[in-house]
Structure formats: C-alpha cells, structure tokens
C-alpha cells in the first residue's frame, strides 16, 4: 500500500481509539475546540487518501457516471457520494456580485445586434445530438473504399457547417449535451464532473425553456431508457414538456449492432412531427444511440479502411473496429439524407441541427498510424481527438451567419439565432463571446486566464448553474 494510505489508516485508527478512550464529557470552549480539531483531522486524512492514493485504481473501483442508482448499487452510498463530492463545486469568481451581473445585462443588451427573422413565422426546430458522430479525417489522411460521409460533405454549400470542439472522448455523452442545451461550459468545472448527475438539480434555463417561453412545444427523445444520465429528471429541470424514450416509440424498432438504428430514430422524429400540436411550433431534441461503442458487434462490413495516415490499413493489425465504425457513420449519413429529404418538402419552415457528442475511442494502432508522419506536437494531436462535425440546415431561403468552428457551448445560441427567435441576454453574450473566443475548453483555459470577457462568462455561468435563486433577467426573454 502507498504511504498516503498508511497515513490515512493510522490517523483513522488513532481517532477511533481516542473516541473510545476519552469517555469524559467536556463542556464549553474546550469541547468545541476538541471537536473542531478532530473534524479537521478526519477531513484532512480523508482528503489525502482520496486525492493522493492509487487504492481505487488498483482495486478496480469505478465511478459509474451514467446513472446514480447503478453507482450506489455497485459502490454503496458512501463511496458513491465520495466519488460525486469531488466533482460538485465550481469556483466562485472573486469579484462575483449581483450588481456586476445586472451591469453586465445592460452592457450586453446595448451592444448586441439581433439577427432579423428569416421567416414570417417561427420555424420548427429539430436538434439531433448523434452518438459518436465524427469525421475521423480531421486526424489526418484516411482513405476508404468509398466515401462514408457524402451527404455531409455536400452540405457545406446548402447549410451552416463546421466542427464542434467538445471536452470528451469516447464517452460521457451527457456533457456535450449539457453544453449545447445550457450554453454553460465544462471548462469551469472539474475534469471529471458530470453536471447531469450533480449540478443540475433545480429548474434551469436551457434552449428548451427559452423556446417554451416563446410558444414552442418542447420534446426530448432518446431511443433507450429514460433514466440514463439522469435525463428523466434533467429534462424536466430544463423545461422540456415531454420526454419520449424507447418505451414510447411507435415506429417499428430496427437495430444495428445491438442499438436502435438512426433510420428508425429519424422515422420516429417524423412521426412525432406529424402528430405535433398543430397550433404551436415544435422544438424536438433527440439523442441517438446507433454509433455507440464497442465496434466489434454485428454490423456488416461493406466499407473498408484502405489507408490510415500514410500506412496501408492491412499493415497496422486488426482494423475491424475502425471498419465497423465507418460503416455506422455511413448509415448515419444515409439516414440523415432521408430525414432532410422528408422535411425539404414541408411547407412550414424547418431548421434541423445535427452534431456529434464525441469521437469514438479507437485502438492505439489506429492513432499511431494516423500520426506516424505528423509534425504536430503531442498536445495538438490530442486536441484533434476532441472535434466533431455540426450542421444547421433549413428548408427556406435564408442568409445565415457564418460561425465556423466553435465549442459546443455556443451551438444552442447559434441555432436560436438562425431560427430568428428572441434571445435572452445570456445567449446574446454567448454570440458576442463566440466571435472573439470561438473555442472555449479546458485545454485552452490557461491562455484565456485573466481575460475580462472570460471572467464575465464565468460569473454568468456561476449564477446559472450554482445559484438556485439565479437572476432570471439573464436567461429569460420574458422581461
């Protein structure tokens, strides 16, 4: 065992013995001092053990992020609570005050120039966070037997496209979802934080609530269980009126590699649209699951990687997972083409946004081959693994802003701007911030440290995420 663990055990044993031995009641000031010293010592011992020891890694103790109930069943309440406690806090900005926030509201509203509406009526909005949807060509040269994203490649002239910078790789799906829906950034939180499990425990503003205030019906959808990532509670906090999970799908279920296919998922989107409240515009937020790892499943291998980096695929060993993944992405591309073809014929204005939550986590052989002859630094190579595509498409004539590449926390504000809806001060601020700092992530925080606009962003997020009595004037359009 490590020295830190021994120290913690010794301290714990000492105080247990002391507790049994000292059976003399102590009153007054001495009592309070004794209790304070004892408490602080216990906290110090636990902190040392928790943060410095490798005990948990060696004994394969795992924090199950995606569901609180499963975490407690496996680890017990105390260990589950301890895992969560280290991720709960967000540092309060040093000069944080309500007065500064109110002043910031006025400054933002004076400076912001709203995008004029492109339609006579508010468009229906469908946002799709597609599981592990990514363009691995951003990593370098990747040649395949046929194109695996032909539709996406063709949309650059017909829609707003670009790359989304995310803070996760191969998992923790809910974190990108959190950034897109709230506008808040993971950059200000612990590297292992999952806001859906901890910070989102009260009513909050999100894209859904902002649109609901403007007369939209709001629906969330996911072709799996409703309790994953605490979504059954989070979506209610965010202002969604309805959450359709797999148990409520009426479309005939179709599976690919063990998960509901994107084609099936998108057909259910169409069904929900056709059965919507006809007197309201619809906002539907969907989280897919088809491309979920691992990739050694039952997906037919029709498309093959031929060259990875500058290396023939056959020379790097088993590329089955990569081939399976690329075939899944091709199926997504085909399903998305079907979805757009349906809505292109609709007379009512539509906006459809699709983005990826993270790249897949593939084997070391793949990354070694992609970067083998690269001159990029290790830091830059790692950064490329945190990029996914996004597209904002519409079925009406419009001259949308050009956003370029941006981090996921801006995407919700961009969709609202393209839709021509009213924007609360927080989203106005985000759009101005995006022009100066298009990518905000944990990896870039050091170079942004001390910047006034970043400090303002941190203050706004702290008020939104950590204060139950947050200033609604910041986040609501109902002034």
PyMOL commands that set and color helices and strands:
alter all, ss='L'
color gray80, all
select helices_A, chain A and resi 3-21+29-52+55-58+68-85+98-111+136-139+150-157+173-182+186-188+207-212+228-238+246-248+262-274+313-316+320-344+364-371+378-384+408-419+425-436+442-448+452-466+472-475
alter helices_A, ss='H'
color red, helices_A
select strands_A, chain A and resi 124-130+142-144+160-165+217-222+242-244+255-256+259-260+282-287+305-308+311-312+350-356+387-394+406-407
alter strands_A, ss='S'
color yellow, strands_A
deselect
rebuild
show_as cartoon
